[in-house]
Amino acid sequence: MPMLESYLSVLSHTRNQTLKLVADLNDDQMVIQPAPKTNHPAWVLGHLLMVDHNFLAVIGGAPAPAWIDDAWKATYGAKSEPVADKTKYKPKAFYLEKMAVVREQFIAQLKTMKPEDFQKPHPDPARRERFPTIGHAIMFYGTWHEAYHSGQLSTWRRVQGLPPV
């Protein structure tokens, strides 16, 4: 399926860019905030990890693990407020390891889907107005959403005086 291959290529490119933007950071740098409430790298990675797990469940893969609980959502959810307190976040290695695992599962699940699966209505009625089908949601979460947060990381790096990647 050529469209799926194109999508997987963009998905891979977007994730690789995100990973490059944090590759040279240590755990102390991961929570630096140039201004209060700014999305720092630890928050961005935890948020993307949560979204990948949630979306994997939407497309018929494994449900989010038990550690993505209400506390995780309060720390990394869309309405959360990042803080510059390293003790509130995981080490960078945790995010990178878990992100690799769930992304592998996500891609494997996508490869099992048939063209008609992408046309199915989004299973969450509250999200259907924005994402009428699974295909709409896949395009948003796998490309636009991560690229949006990758842009935040790129700006964050510049504010920190770090070189672009």
N, C-alpha and C positions, 0 to 999 in steps of 0.2 A: 504494500500500500504506500504509494509515493508521498502522500500528504503526511502520513504518520512518520515516515523517515525524515521529512523536512522538519516536522515538529520536534522529533527527538534530537536532531542536530541543533536546533535553536535552544532546546532545553539544556543540552550539554554545554553549549557555548555560554549561556547565561550563568549556569552554575560554576563553570570554570572561572569566569570573571569574578564572581563573588568570592571564590576561594583565593584567587590571586590578591584580592584587596585586603585579605586578612592574613595572608601567608607569613608576613614578616612581623606580625604583632605578637607581643608577649601577653600573658594574662593580666598584667597591670594596665597595659594600654587598652585592653578590650573594654574597659568601663569608663574611660575618660570621656567627659562631656564638656564641650566648649561652652554650653549654656544649659541651664536646667531643662529637663524633659527631652533633651536631644537623644535621638536613637543612636546609641553607641554600638560597636560591633558585637558585643555579647548579646545585647537585646536583639539585634537584627538576626543573628544566627539562631538564637532560641526561637524567635518568631517564625523564621523560615522552616525550621525543624518541625514545629507544631503544625504549621500549615501543610507541609508535605504529608505528615502522618494523617491529619484529618482528611486531606484530599485522597490519599490512598484508600481510606475507608469508603469514600464516596464512589470511587470507580470499581469497587468490589474487591479490594485487597484487604489486608489485615486491618483490624481496628487499631486505633492509637493505643500505645502501651499504657499500662496503669500509671506510669510516672508522669504522663501528660494529664494531670489532674487539675482540680480547681486552682490550686496554688500555682501551677505552671501557667495556666491561662491568665491568672491575675498578674503574673510577672511578664508574660510575653504576648498577651492578647492585644487586639487592636486598640482597646481602650486603656491599656496599661501605661504607666509612666515610668520610663527607665530612670534609674538612679546611678550615681557614681560610686556605689558601694560594692566592691568586689565580692564580698561575702554573700551577696544576694544572687550571684550568678555562678554558673559552672565554669570549669577551666575550658579554654579553647579546644583542647584535644577532645573533650567530651562531645562538643557540638560537631566537630569535624567527623568523628567516628560515627555518631548516630545519623548525621546527615547522609553519609556515604551509604549506610545500610538501607535507610528508608528510600533513598533515591534509586538504589538498585531494585528494590521491591516495586517501586512506582513504575519504573521503566519496564520491568518484567510484566507487570499487570497490563500496562498499555499495549504491549505486544500481543497479548492474548485477546484483546478486544476486536470485535468485528465492526465494520463500518456502521452498521445499524446501532451499535452500542453508543456511539458518539451522538446519535440523534435522540436518545432517550431523554425524557425530561429530568431536570435536576431533581434528586430525591428530596431535597429540602424545599418545601413550598415557599418559605420565606426568602429563599435566594433565587427562585425561578424568575422573578421579574427582571433581575439583573443578568442572570445566567439561565436562559430558558432550557438549555440542553447541557448534557455532560460535556459535549464538545466545546461549548462556549466557556464553561468553567475551566476545562483543561487549558485552553488557550490563555485565559486570564491568569490563573494561578501559576502555571508553569513558565510563562514568559513575562507578561507585563508586571505581575506582582513582584517577582524576584528581581527583575531589571530595575524596578522602582527603588527597592531597598538597596540594590547594588549601587545605584546613583547616590543614595544617602551615604554609603560607605566611601565612595569616591570623594564626595565633598568633605566628609569627616577627615579623610586622609590629608586633604589640602589644608584644612584648618590646623591640623597637627603639624604641618610642615613636612609631611612625608612625601616622598616622590610618587608620582602617578604610576600606575601599572599598565 
